[in-house]
Amino acid sequence: MLLGSNLGNRIMMLDIALTQISSRIGVILKQSSIYESTPWGFDDENNFLNKAIEVLTSFSPHDILKEIHSIEELQGRIRIPGPYRSRKIDIDILFFNDQIIGDKDLIIPHPHLQERRFVLVPLAEIAGDLMHPFIKKTVSDLLADCDDSSVVNRMKDKE
């Protein structure tokens, strides 16, 4: 999964999401550092903070999606159809084992992860050897091949 926030207390939003995921979805096995990047696909003065996590769960992908939407709503996310915009919290399922799902409500692997450095950089930190089941490249290889020139900076650890 990838967590992102660019509104409010961004670190707190990520921490709340982590707590909710742990209590409602499953055990967080790995988590990346926090990375800061400019918004992707739209202009805004607030940068995003992102963190990738690996979760061990007994839930189905569709049940995870329902829980994610509930967690986002709990944190004040309002889903409005249309272009990308700022948000308090965004939680995306990037992969689910090696499954490929193409429903109208859920696409796994995430259809644009290979195009976005803000996704690939934190994901490579925790799962660089993970093979994309459709593209047949590792996350590290996807990052090396990525044309996105966005700057993604690792935040210094909290002191």
NUSEVO-896651 format. One record per residue (C-alpha): residue in three letters; x, y, z. Coordinates in steps of 0.25 Angstrom, whole numbers, padded with zeros to 4 digits, always signed. Layout:
N
ALAXYZ ...
END
This chain:
159
MET+0000+0000+0000 LEU+0004+0014-0002 LEU-0001+0025+0008 GLY+0000+0040+0004 SER-0004+0053+0010 ASN-0003+0068+0006 LEU-0013+0075+0015 GLY-0013+0077+0030 ASN-0003+0071+0039 ARG+0003+0061+0029 ILE+0011+0053+0038 MET-0001+0051+0048 MET-0010+0047+0036 LEU+0000+0036+0032 ASP+0001+0032+0047 ILE-0014+0031+0048 ALA-0015+0023+0036 LEU-0004+0013+0040 THR-0011+0011+0053 GLN-0025+0009+0046 ILE-0019-0001+0036 SER-0012-0009+0048 SER-0025-0010+0055 ARG-0035-0012+0044 ILE-0027-0019+0032 GLY-0015-0026+0037 VAL-0001-0026+0042 ILE+0009-0016+0036 LEU+0021-0024+0033 LYS+0030-0014+0026 GLN+0029+0001+0025 SER+0037+0011+0017 SER+0043+0024+0021 ILE+0034+0036+0019 TYR+0037+0043+0006 GLU+0033+0057+0001 SER+0029+0061-0013 THR+0022+0071-0021 PRO+0007+0068-0025 TRP+0007+0059-0037 GLY-0004+0062-0048 PHE-0008+0075-0042 ASP-0002+0088-0036 ASP-0003+0091-0022 GLU+0006+0099-0012 ASN+0006+0087-0002 ASN+0015+0076-0004 PHE+0011+0061-0001 LEU+0017+0052+0009 ASN+0017+0038+0005 LYS+0020+0024+0011 ALA+0020+0010+0006 ILE+0015-0001+0015 GLU+0014-0016+0014 VAL+0002-0022+0021 LEU-0001-0037+0025 THR-0016-0039+0024 SER-0026-0049+0023 PHE-0036-0039+0015 SER-0039-0040+0001 PRO-0035-0028-0008 HIS-0049-0023-0009 ASP-0051-0024+0006 ILE-0037-0016+0008 LEU-0043-0006-0001 LYS-0055-0004+0007 GLU-0047-0003+0020 ILE-0038+0007+0013 HIS-0049+0016+0009 SER-0055+0016+0023 ILE-0041+0020+0028 GLU-0040+0031+0018 GLU-0054+0036+0022 LEU-0051+0035+0037 GLN-0039+0045+0034 GLY-0048+0055+0026 ARG-0045+0050+0012 ILE-0057+0054+0003 ARG-0056+0046-0010 ILE-0060+0055-0022 PRO-0060+0050-0036 GLY-0051+0058-0046 PRO-0037+0062-0046 TYR-0026+0060-0036 ARG-0027+0069-0024 SER-0021+0071-0010 ARG-0025+0062+0001 LYS-0023+0059+0016 ILE-0020+0044+0013 ASP-0020+0035+0001 ILE-0017+0020+0003 ASP-0015+0012-0010 ILE-0014-0003-0012 LEU-0001-0005-0020 PHE+0000-0020-0021 PHE-0007-0032-0015 ASN+0002-0043-0015 ASP+0004-0046-0030 GLN-0011-0044-0034 ILE-0016-0036-0045 ILE-0030-0030-0043 GLY-0037-0022-0053 ASP-0051-0018-0048 LYS-0058-0005-0050 ASP-0056-0002-0035 LEU-0042-0008-0033 ILE-0030-0010-0042 ILE-0018-0017-0036 PRO-0006-0015-0038 HIS-0009+0000-0037 PRO-0009+0004-0052 HIS+0000+0016-0051 LEU+0010+0012-0041 GLN+0021+0010-0051 GLU+0020+0024-0056 ARG+0021+0031-0042 ARG+0034+0033-0035 PHE+0027+0037-0022 VAL+0021+0022-0022 LEU+0033+0015-0027 VAL+0044+0021-0018 PRO+0037+0017-0004 LEU+0033+0004-0010 ALA+0047+0001-0015 GLU+0052+0003-0001 ILE+0043-0008+0005 ALA+0041-0017-0007 GLY+0051-0014-0018 ASP+0051-0029-0023 LEU+0036-0030-0024 MET+0032-0034-0038 HIS+0021-0027-0045 PRO+0012-0038-0049 PHE+0008-0032-0062 ILE+0020-0024-0067 LYS+0030-0034-0062 LYS+0040-0025-0056 THR+0044-0023-0042 VAL+0040-0010-0034 SER+0055-0006-0035 ASP+0055-0008-0050 LEU+0042+0000-0051 LEU+0049+0011-0043 ALA+0061+0011-0052 ASP+0053+0012-0064 CYS+0043+0022-0059 ASP+0042+0035-0068 ASP+0036+0043-0057 SER+0046+0054-0053 SER+0039+0058-0040 VAL+0048+0061-0028 VAL+0045+0051-0017 ASN+0053+0054-0004 ARG+0054+0045+0008 MET+0050+0052+0021 LYS+0060+0052+0032 ASP+0056+0043+0043 LYS+0048+0049+0055 GLU+0057+0054+0066 
END
